[in-house]
Amino acid sequence: MYGDVYMWGSNEDGVLGVNSSEKFVNIPSAVIGFEGVTVVKIICGDRFTVIVSDIGEVYSWGKNNCGQLGLGDISHPVIPYPSKIKHLSGIVIEGIAVGHDHIVAWSCTYIYSSLSLILLSFTDISLFFGWFVIFDRNSMISKWGVFV
């Protein structure tokens, strides 16, 4: 079963992924480009959006000034429509977290970020302005970044 994704509000930097050039969209509008995709997770960063499908594919759109969309190109600082992150093809993404201008995605045994590849066993990651916290089933495993 497939479903549509709807977004509304500020459309600055194309963050909504809807077929509109308006700065504000004040009614729920369907995000374009998800025909035949079952969306299981939606997460929003600072003017960008990331979606994970039921088969672990990842799509992103919105502000891309730091390469945070993971598309391998920062020559386009705004991507106003969902784009599949091809660099993750073949990897089933289990979870995803976003910070101010970066994304961390993980499969069942490792996480990939533009910073490094880290081998861990964990259940969740929280990102804040400049630092990461990783949790296992019982407690915090590790933290690193600017304020640690």
CYANA upper distance limits for C-alpha pairs under 8 A (distance plus 0.5 A):
  1 MET  CA     38 THR  CA      7.59
  2 TYR  CA     35 GLU  CA      8.45
  2 TYR  CA     36 GLY  CA      6.80
  2 TYR  CA     37 VAL  CA      6.82
  2 TYR  CA     38 THR  CA      5.57
  2 TYR  CA     39 VAL  CA      8.31
  3 GLY  CA     37 VAL  CA      8.39
  3 GLY  CA     38 THR  CA      6.99
  3 GLY  CA     39 VAL  CA      7.90
  4 ASP  CA     30 ALA  CA      6.94
  4 ASP  CA     31 VAL  CA      7.80
  4 ASP  CA     34 PHE  CA      7.83
  5 VAL  CA     30 ALA  CA      6.15
  5 VAL  CA     31 VAL  CA      6.06
  5 VAL  CA     39 VAL  CA      8.48
  6 TYR  CA     28 PRO  CA      6.04
  6 TYR  CA     29 SER  CA      5.58
  6 TYR  CA     30 ALA  CA      4.90
  6 TYR  CA     31 VAL  CA      6.21
  7 MET  CA     16 LEU  CA      6.24
  7 MET  CA     17 GLY  CA      8.42
  7 MET  CA     18 VAL  CA      8.01
  7 MET  CA     28 PRO  CA      5.87
  7 MET  CA     29 SER  CA      6.05
  7 MET  CA     30 ALA  CA      7.08
  7 MET  CA     31 VAL  CA      7.27
  8 TRP  CA     16 LEU  CA      7.10
  8 TRP  CA     24 PHE  CA      8.11
  8 TRP  CA     25 VAL  CA      5.67
  8 TRP  CA     26 ASN  CA      6.28
  8 TRP  CA     27 ILE  CA      6.35
  8 TRP  CA     28 PRO  CA      5.54
  8 TRP  CA     29 SER  CA      6.80
  9 GLY  CA     16 LEU  CA      8.34
  9 GLY  CA     24 PHE  CA      5.99
  9 GLY  CA     25 VAL  CA      5.59
  9 GLY  CA     26 ASN  CA      6.17
  9 GLY  CA     27 ILE  CA      8.33
 10 SER  CA     15 VAL  CA      8.15
 10 SER  CA     16 LEU  CA      8.06
 10 SER  CA     23 LYS  CA      6.57
 10 SER  CA     24 PHE  CA      5.05
 10 SER  CA     25 VAL  CA      6.92
 11 ASN  CA     15 VAL  CA      5.84
 11 ASN  CA     16 LEU  CA      5.92
 11 ASN  CA     21 SER  CA      8.33
 11 ASN  CA     22 GLU  CA      7.25
 11 ASN  CA     23 LYS  CA      5.38
 11 ASN  CA     24 PHE  CA      5.71
 11 ASN  CA     25 VAL  CA      7.05
 12 GLU  CA     23 LYS  CA      5.95
 12 GLU  CA     24 PHE  CA      7.96
 12 GLU  CA     47 ARG  CA      7.61
 13 ASP  CA     47 ARG  CA      7.03
 13 ASP  CA     48 PHE  CA      8.36
 13 ASP  CA     62 GLY  CA      5.90
 13 ASP  CA     63 LYS  CA      5.85
 13 ASP  CA     78 VAL  CA      6.16
 13 ASP  CA     79 ILE  CA      8.07
 13 ASP  CA     80 PRO  CA      7.29
 14 GLY  CA     18 VAL  CA      8.24
 14 GLY  CA     21 SER  CA      8.18
 14 GLY  CA     47 ARG  CA      8.44
 14 GLY  CA     48 PHE  CA      8.49
 14 GLY  CA     61 TRP  CA      7.88
 14 GLY  CA     62 GLY  CA      5.42
 14 GLY  CA     63 LYS  CA      7.72
 14 GLY  CA     78 VAL  CA      7.30
 14 GLY  CA     79 ILE  CA      7.12
 14 GLY  CA     80 PRO  CA      4.57
 14 GLY  CA     81 TYR  CA      7.67
 15 VAL  CA     47 ARG  CA      5.83
 15 VAL  CA     48 PHE  CA      5.60
 15 VAL  CA     49 THR  CA      6.84
 15 VAL  CA     61 TRP  CA      6.91
 15 VAL  CA     62 GLY  CA      4.63
 15 VAL  CA     63 LYS  CA      7.33
 15 VAL  CA     80 PRO  CA      6.95
 16 LEU  CA     31 VAL  CA      7.50
 16 LEU  CA     49 THR  CA      8.10
 16 LEU  CA     62 GLY  CA      7.82
 16 LEU  CA     80 PRO  CA      8.02
 17 GLY  CA     31 VAL  CA      5.70
 17 GLY  CA     32 ILE  CA      6.86
 17 GLY  CA     61 TRP  CA      7.19
 17 GLY  CA     62 GLY  CA      7.74
 17 GLY  CA     80 PRO  CA      5.87
 17 GLY  CA     81 TYR  CA      5.09
 17 GLY  CA     82 PRO  CA      6.71
 18 VAL  CA     29 SER  CA      6.87
 18 VAL  CA     30 ALA  CA      6.57
 18 VAL  CA     31 VAL  CA      5.10
 18 VAL  CA     32 ILE  CA      6.22
 18 VAL  CA     80 PRO  CA      8.25
 18 VAL  CA     81 TYR  CA      7.55
 19 ASN  CA     31 VAL  CA      7.96
 19 ASN  CA     32 ILE  CA      7.28
 20 SER  CA     25 VAL  CA      8.40
 25 VAL  CA     29 SER  CA      8.28
 31 VAL  CA     81 TYR  CA      8.47
 32 ILE  CA     81 TYR  CA      7.31
 32 ILE  CA     82 PRO  CA      7.62
 33 GLY  CA     81 TYR  CA      7.95
 33 GLY  CA     82 PRO  CA      6.81
 34 PHE  CA     38 THR  CA      8.42
 37 VAL  CA     53 SER  CA      7.00
 37 VAL  CA     54 ASP  CA      8.37
 38 THR  CA     53 SER  CA      5.94
 38 THR  CA     54 ASP  CA      6.14
 39 VAL  CA     51 ILE  CA      7.25
 39 VAL  CA     52 VAL  CA      6.51
 39 VAL  CA     53 SER  CA      4.87
 39 VAL  CA     54 ASP  CA      6.55
 40 VAL  CA     51 ILE  CA      8.12
 40 VAL  CA     52 VAL  CA      6.45
 40 VAL  CA     53 SER  CA      5.87
 40 VAL  CA     54 ASP  CA      6.11
 41 LYS  CA     51 ILE  CA      6.13
 41 LYS  CA     52 VAL  CA      5.64
 41 LYS  CA     53 SER  CA      7.47
 42 ILE  CA     49 THR  CA      7.78
 42 ILE  CA     50 VAL  CA      6.39
 42 ILE  CA     51 ILE  CA      5.08
 42 ILE  CA     52 VAL  CA      7.15
 43 ILE  CA     49 THR  CA      6.43
 43 ILE  CA     50 VAL  CA      5.87
 43 ILE  CA     51 ILE  CA      6.97
 43 ILE  CA     96 ILE  CA      8.45
 43 ILE  CA     97 ALA  CA      7.79
 43 ILE  CA     98 VAL  CA      7.76
 44 CYS  CA     48 PHE  CA      6.40
 44 CYS  CA     49 THR  CA      4.91
 44 CYS  CA     50 VAL  CA      6.73
 44 CYS  CA     98 VAL  CA      7.60
 45 GLY  CA     49 THR  CA      6.54
 45 GLY  CA     98 VAL  CA      6.20
 45 GLY  CA     99 GLY  CA      6.63
 45 GLY  CA    100 HIS  CA      6.40
 45 GLY  CA    101 ASP  CA      7.47
 46 ASP  CA     63 LYS  CA      8.30
 46 ASP  CA     99 GLY  CA      8.18
 46 ASP  CA    100 HIS  CA      5.82
 46 ASP  CA    101 ASP  CA      6.95
 47 ARG  CA     62 GLY  CA      6.44
 47 ARG  CA     63 LYS  CA      6.07
 48 PHE  CA     60 SER  CA      7.76
 48 PHE  CA     61 TRP  CA      6.19
 48 PHE  CA     62 GLY  CA      4.68
 48 PHE  CA     63 LYS  CA      5.73
 48 PHE  CA     64 ASN  CA      8.16
 48 PHE  CA     69 LEU  CA      8.18
 49 THR  CA     60 SER  CA      6.10
 49 THR  CA     61 TRP  CA      6.06
 49 THR  CA     62 GLY  CA      6.82
 50 VAL  CA     58 VAL  CA      7.48
 50 VAL  CA     59 TYR  CA      6.16
 50 VAL  CA     60 SER  CA      4.87
 50 VAL  CA     61 TRP  CA      7.28
 50 VAL  CA     69 LEU  CA      8.46
 51 ILE  CA     58 VAL  CA      6.16
 51 ILE  CA     59 TYR  CA      5.66
 51 ILE  CA     60 SER  CA      6.86
 52 VAL  CA     56 GLY  CA      6.37
 52 VAL  CA     57 GLU  CA      6.09
 52 VAL  CA     58 VAL  CA      5.10
 52 VAL  CA     59 TYR  CA      7.04
 52 VAL  CA     93 ILE  CA      8.00
 52 VAL  CA     95 GLY  CA      8.43
 52 VAL  CA     96 ILE  CA      8.40
 53 SER  CA     57 GLU  CA      5.68
 53 SER  CA     58 VAL  CA      6.99
 55 ILE  CA     92 VAL  CA      7.12
 55 ILE  CA     93 ILE  CA      8.50
 56 GLY  CA     91 ILE  CA      7.79
 56 GLY  CA     92 VAL  CA      4.89
 56 GLY  CA     93 ILE  CA      4.96
 56 GLY  CA     94 GLU  CA      6.93
 57 GLU  CA     84 LYS  CA      7.78
 57 GLU  CA     85 ILE  CA      8.19
 57 GLU  CA     88 LEU  CA      8.07
 57 GLU  CA     89 SER  CA      7.64
 57 GLU  CA     91 ILE  CA      8.47
 57 GLU  CA     92 VAL  CA      7.24
 57 GLU  CA     93 ILE  CA      7.14
 58 VAL  CA     84 LYS  CA      6.33
 58 VAL  CA     85 ILE  CA      6.22
 58 VAL  CA     88 LEU  CA      8.02
 58 VAL  CA     93 ILE  CA      7.95
 59 TYR  CA     82 PRO  CA      6.27
 59 TYR  CA     83 SER  CA      5.65
 59 TYR  CA     84 LYS  CA      4.74
 59 TYR  CA     85 ILE  CA      6.17
 60 SER  CA     69 LEU  CA      6.07
 60 SER  CA     70 GLY  CA      8.31
 60 SER  CA     81 TYR  CA      8.50
 60 SER  CA     82 PRO  CA      5.81
 60 SER  CA     83 SER  CA      5.96
 60 SER  CA     84 LYS  CA      7.08
 60 SER  CA     85 ILE  CA      7.53
 61 TRP  CA     69 LEU  CA      6.91
 61 TRP  CA     78 VAL  CA      8.21
 61 TRP  CA     79 ILE  CA      5.78
 61 TRP  CA     80 PRO  CA      6.36
 61 TRP  CA     81 TYR  CA      6.08
 61 TRP  CA     82 PRO  CA      5.43
 61 TRP  CA     83 SER  CA      6.80
 62 GLY  CA     69 LEU  CA      8.26
 62 GLY  CA     78 VAL  CA      6.02
 62 GLY  CA     79 ILE  CA      5.56
 62 GLY  CA     80 PRO  CA      5.85
 62 GLY  CA     81 TYR  CA      7.81
 63 LYS  CA     68 GLN  CA      8.30
 63 LYS  CA     69 LEU  CA      8.17
 63 LYS  CA     77 PRO  CA      6.51
 63 LYS  CA     78 VAL  CA      5.21
 63 LYS  CA     79 ILE  CA      7.05
 64 ASN  CA     68 GLN  CA      6.03
 64 ASN  CA     69 LEU  CA      6.21
 64 ASN  CA     74 ILE  CA      6.80
 64 ASN  CA     76 HIS  CA      7.42
 64 ASN  CA     77 PRO  CA      5.04
 64 ASN  CA     78 VAL  CA      5.82
 64 ASN  CA     79 ILE  CA      7.35
 65 ASN  CA     74 ILE  CA      6.54
 65 ASN  CA     76 HIS  CA      8.05
 65 ASN  CA     77 PRO  CA      4.94
 65 ASN  CA     78 VAL  CA      7.67
 66 CYS  CA     74 ILE  CA      7.15
 66 CYS  CA     77 PRO  CA      8.38
 66 CYS  CA    101 ASP  CA      7.15
 66 CYS  CA    102 HIS  CA      8.28
 67 GLY  CA     71 LEU  CA      7.59
 67 GLY  CA     72 GLY  CA      7.41
 67 GLY  CA     73 ASP  CA      6.98
 67 GLY  CA     74 ILE  CA      5.68
 67 GLY  CA    102 HIS  CA      8.39
 68 GLN  CA    101 ASP  CA      6.18
 68 GLN  CA    102 HIS  CA      5.26
 68 GLN  CA    103 ILE  CA      6.78
 69 LEU  CA     85 ILE  CA      8.20
 69 LEU  CA    102 HIS  CA      8.31
 69 LEU  CA    103 ILE  CA      8.16
 70 GLY  CA     85 ILE  CA      6.58
 70 GLY  CA     87 HIS  CA      8.07
 71 LEU  CA     83 SER  CA      8.36
 71 LEU  CA     84 LYS  CA      8.42
 71 LEU  CA     85 ILE  CA      6.12
 71 LEU  CA     86 LYS  CA      7.60
 71 LEU  CA     87 HIS  CA      7.88
 72 GLY  CA     87 HIS  CA      8.42
 85 ILE  CA     89 SER  CA      7.76
 91 ILE  CA    107 SER  CA      7.42
 92 VAL  CA    107 SER  CA      6.36
 93 ILE  CA    105 ALA  CA      7.04
 93 ILE  CA    106 TRP  CA      6.07
 93 ILE  CA    107 SER  CA      5.08
 93 ILE  CA    108 CYS  CA      8.12
 94 GLU  CA    105 ALA  CA      8.17
 94 GLU  CA    106 TRP  CA      6.34
 94 GLU  CA    107 SER  CA      5.35
 94 GLU  CA    108 CYS  CA      6.65
 95 GLY  CA    105 ALA  CA      6.37
 95 GLY  CA    106 TRP  CA      5.99
 95 GLY  CA    107 SER  CA      7.39
 95 GLY  CA    124 ASP  CA      8.23
 96 ILE  CA    103 ILE  CA      7.69
 96 ILE  CA    104 VAL  CA      6.21
 96 ILE  CA    105 ALA  CA      4.84
 96 ILE  CA    106 TRP  CA      6.85
 96 ILE  CA    125 ILE  CA      8.49
 97 ALA  CA    103 ILE  CA      6.40
 97 ALA  CA    104 VAL  CA      5.86
 97 ALA  CA    105 ALA  CA      7.04
 97 ALA  CA    125 ILE  CA      7.02
 97 ALA  CA    126 SER  CA      7.07
 97 ALA  CA    127 LEU  CA      7.15
 98 VAL  CA    102 HIS  CA      6.36
 98 VAL  CA    103 ILE  CA      4.89
 98 VAL  CA    104 VAL  CA      6.73
 98 VAL  CA    126 SER  CA      8.50
 98 VAL  CA    127 LEU  CA      6.68
 99 GLY  CA    103 ILE  CA      6.68
 99 GLY  CA    127 LEU  CA      5.56
 99 GLY  CA    128 PHE  CA      6.10
 99 GLY  CA    129 PHE  CA      6.86
 99 GLY  CA    130 GLY  CA      8.33
100 HIS  CA    128 PHE  CA      7.71
100 HIS  CA    129 PHE  CA      6.46
103 ILE  CA    113 SER  CA      7.28
104 VAL  CA    111 ILE  CA      7.40
104 VAL  CA    112 TYR  CA      6.68
104 VAL  CA    113 SER  CA      5.55
105 ALA  CA    111 ILE  CA      6.28
105 ALA  CA    112 TYR  CA      6.18
105 ALA  CA    113 SER  CA      7.26
106 TRP  CA    110 TYR  CA      6.15
106 TRP  CA    111 ILE  CA      4.51
106 TRP  CA    112 TYR  CA      6.50
107 SER  CA    111 ILE  CA      6.88
108 CYS  CA    121 SER  CA      8.35
109 THR  CA    119 LEU  CA      7.23
109 THR  CA    120 LEU  CA      6.98
109 THR  CA    121 SER  CA      6.69
110 TYR  CA    117 LEU  CA      7.64
110 TYR  CA    118 ILE  CA      6.51
110 TYR  CA    119 LEU  CA      5.46
110 TYR  CA    120 LEU  CA      6.42
110 TYR  CA    121 SER  CA      7.92
111 ILE  CA    117 LEU  CA      6.51
111 ILE  CA    118 ILE  CA      6.27
111 ILE  CA    119 LEU  CA      7.50
111 ILE  CA    120 LEU  CA      8.26
112 TYR  CA    116 SER  CA      7.02
112 TYR  CA    117 LEU  CA      5.64
112 TYR  CA    118 ILE  CA      7.62
113 SER  CA    117 LEU  CA      7.09
121 SER  CA    136 ASP  CA      7.42
122 PHE  CA    134 ILE  CA      7.43
122 PHE  CA    135 PHE  CA      6.25
122 PHE  CA    136 ASP  CA      4.71
122 PHE  CA    137 ARG  CA      7.39
122 PHE  CA    141 ILE  CA      8.49
123 THR  CA    134 ILE  CA      8.41
123 THR  CA    135 PHE  CA      6.45
123 THR  CA    136 ASP  CA      5.59
123 THR  CA    137 ARG  CA      6.58
124 ASP  CA    134 ILE  CA      6.59
124 ASP  CA    135 PHE  CA      5.82
124 ASP  CA    136 ASP  CA      7.40
125 ILE  CA    132 PHE  CA      7.56
125 ILE  CA    133 VAL  CA      6.24
125 ILE  CA    134 ILE  CA      5.02
125 ILE  CA    135 PHE  CA      6.66
126 SER  CA    132 PHE  CA      6.39
126 SER  CA    133 VAL  CA      5.70
126 SER  CA    134 ILE  CA      6.98
127 LEU  CA    131 TRP  CA      6.56
127 LEU  CA    132 PHE  CA      5.20
127 LEU  CA    133 VAL  CA      6.98
128 PHE  CA    132 PHE  CA      6.84
130 GLY  CA    145 GLY  CA      6.08
130 GLY  CA    146 VAL  CA      5.74
130 GLY  CA    147 PHE  CA      7.71
131 TRP  CA    143 LYS  CA      7.69
131 TRP  CA    144 TRP  CA      6.05
131 TRP  CA    145 GLY  CA      4.42
131 TRP  CA    146 VAL  CA      6.22
131 TRP  CA    147 PHE  CA      7.12
131 TRP  CA    148 VAL  CA      7.73
132 PHE  CA    143 LYS  CA      5.95
132 PHE  CA    144 TRP  CA      6.02
132 PHE  CA    145 GLY  CA      6.79
133 VAL  CA    140 MET  CA      7.56
133 VAL  CA    141 ILE  CA      8.18
133 VAL  CA    142 SER  CA      6.43
133 VAL  CA    143 LYS  CA      4.92
133 VAL  CA    144 TRP  CA      7.41
134 ILE  CA    140 MET  CA      6.38
134 ILE  CA    141 ILE  CA      6.08
134 ILE  CA    142 SER  CA      5.89
134 ILE  CA    143 LYS  CA      6.84
135 PHE  CA    139 SER  CA      6.12
135 PHE  CA    140 MET  CA      4.81
135 PHE  CA    141 ILE  CA      5.81
135 PHE  CA    142 SER  CA      7.83
136 ASP  CA    140 MET  CA      6.77
136 ASP  CA    141 ILE  CA      6.68
143 LYS  CA    148 VAL  CA      7.23
144 TRP  CA    148 VAL  CA      6.07
